[in-house]
Each structure stands twice: as C-alpha cells, then as structure tokens.
Amino acid sequence: MEAWIIFSIIAAAFQTIRFMLQKYLSMGQMSAGGATFSRFFYSAPMITILMVGYLIYRGETMPSLSNTFWTAAMIGGFGQITATWCVVALFAQRNFAVGITFKKTEVIQTALFGLVILGDQISMVGWIAIIIGLIGVLVLSDPPSGEGALIGRVWNKAAGLGVISGALFAISAVGYRAATLEINSEDPLMRSSVTLWVVTLSQTVGMAVWLAWREEGEIGRVVGAWRTAIWMGLTGMLGSIFWFTAFTLQNAAYVFAVGQIEVIFSLAASYLFFKEKMIAGELVGIFFLSASILGLILFS
C-alpha cells in the first residue's frame, strides 16, 4: 500500500476524533466559533515545537517562502476556518454521522470545480456518480420529521451548511497542496510541517481577533475548557500533519477519496459515543453519497 493512502486513512481517523471533541464542546460549553478556535489555539504550540524540533533534527534552516506560497496558504487557511465553523454549526442541526457525510461532498465539489475552473473533463460514469451523490445529499437534506413543504425539507439550514463546508474544504485542500509544492524541499514532512505551522499560527491569530471583537468572553471559555480542548488540539495537529503530507505526495482529490473512510468512522462514533440513532432515510442518503464518491474515483 502506498504511503499517501496510509497517511490519508490515519488523517481521517484523527479528524473523526477531533470533530467528536468539537461536537462535545459545542453542546453547551462554547459557541461554534469557540469550538472552532480551540482546534487552532491548542494546535499552534504543538506544531511549533514539532517544526522547530524537526528543523534541528534535519540540521536545516527555515526555507524561504514565496508570495505564491503565502497566497495559497492564506486561502487554504481561511477556507478551513469557515468550513470547520460550518461543520460545528451543522452538528447542532443533525447528528454526528450525517454532519460528517454532508462535509464529504467536498470530493464531488472538487470534481465540479475542476470542470468549471480548469476545464477538466468528467466521463459519463463520472456524471452518473455525481447525480447519485446529489440524490444522497437530497435524501440527507430531508429533516427526520419529514414534515412541511418539499422545498423547505430539501433546501434547509443543515443542507446549506453541509454543502458550503464541503466546498470550502475543497478550496482549502487545493490551497494547501499548492502551498506545500511551493516549498523547495524534497522532504514531504518538511514541506507539510512548515506549511501547517504558518497556516495554524495565522488561523489562531485571525480567530482570536474575531472572537475578541464579536464574541466577548468566548476566548476565556476556550481557555477554561483546556482539559478537553487540548486533546482536540493534539488530534487536530496529528490529523493535519498526515493530510498535508498526503497532499505533497498525491492529488488532493485522490487523498479526499481515501478519506471517505471517515464516514465509516463517524457512523461508529455516532452510535457508540453520542448514542445517536440513524433513521432509514439517513442511512440511504449516506449509502448513495458514499457510492457516488467511490464511483467517481474508481471509474471516472
């Protein structure tokens, strides 16, 4: 098995744990913004220690960073912040597994962005897979009550948050991959750790300024929840390291495809930890979306 596949699976596992902790923290302890900030705030010192230690171990100095690197890294960082915020807010609307599955529309949206922006061609089988995925999203969009007008049941807040988060995560991944490839080093871990360090520090500072301005007292609640939040920082850092390293080795769409195993992890977490029950419609939606993603990667 190739290294990037192993890295993607490990990253998905750590990301599932991190989202579990964010859901827990957002269930009364802090806002969606605070839960999002916690992930960066507690990861920043850890990734700094890791990067400095790795530079010392390799006997190298900080590589030079081009303007293209900074542009790509900042776009990726902003995309990740807003996408994570959407996912945490989505957890308040629907259960954990459905929230993660909505997020996984990032793979389908990456293919569509490639068609519109880069002119990448999609095969007939690929379009069929995308349509199957759309069916899955529409099924998932329907609230459990199944009540009300059809348009309101499909185009609701949960659906909007999920699809937007998928788009933003897709943009983020492309930005991160572009940034890592701008670093002049043959060592994928060096490229990923430097990129992650720059991005995480920028995200921490940016979100701290926002919360201080818009959510008075929220930073204090983040600090007060350190016993739980510090583990979110650790799992967030480890997950990002493996994602970023995989991005340096393989196209982001393929990395995301392998990362669909996160849907399976989230189903287990939803049932075992949050004691959430899946209704038949949600399982059908998850099945369609997962089949779409698998077909898109294997046959298009």
Buried (B, 14 or more C-beta within 10 A) or exposed (E): EEEBBEBBBBBBBBBBBBBBBBBBBBEEBBBBBBBBBBBBBBBBBBBEEBBEEBBEEEEEEEBEBEEEBBBBBBBBBBBBBBBBBBBBBBBBBBBBBBBBBBBBBBBBBBBBBBBEEEEBEBEEEBBBBBEBBBBBBBBBBBBEEEEEEEEEBBEBEBBBBBBBBBBBBBBBBBBBBBBBBBBEBEBBBBBBBBBBBBBBBBBBEBBBEBBEEEBEEBBEBBEEBEEBBBBBBBBBBBBBBBBBBBBBBBBBBBBBBBBBBBBBBBBEBBBEEBEBEBEEBBBBBBBBBBBBBBBBBEEB
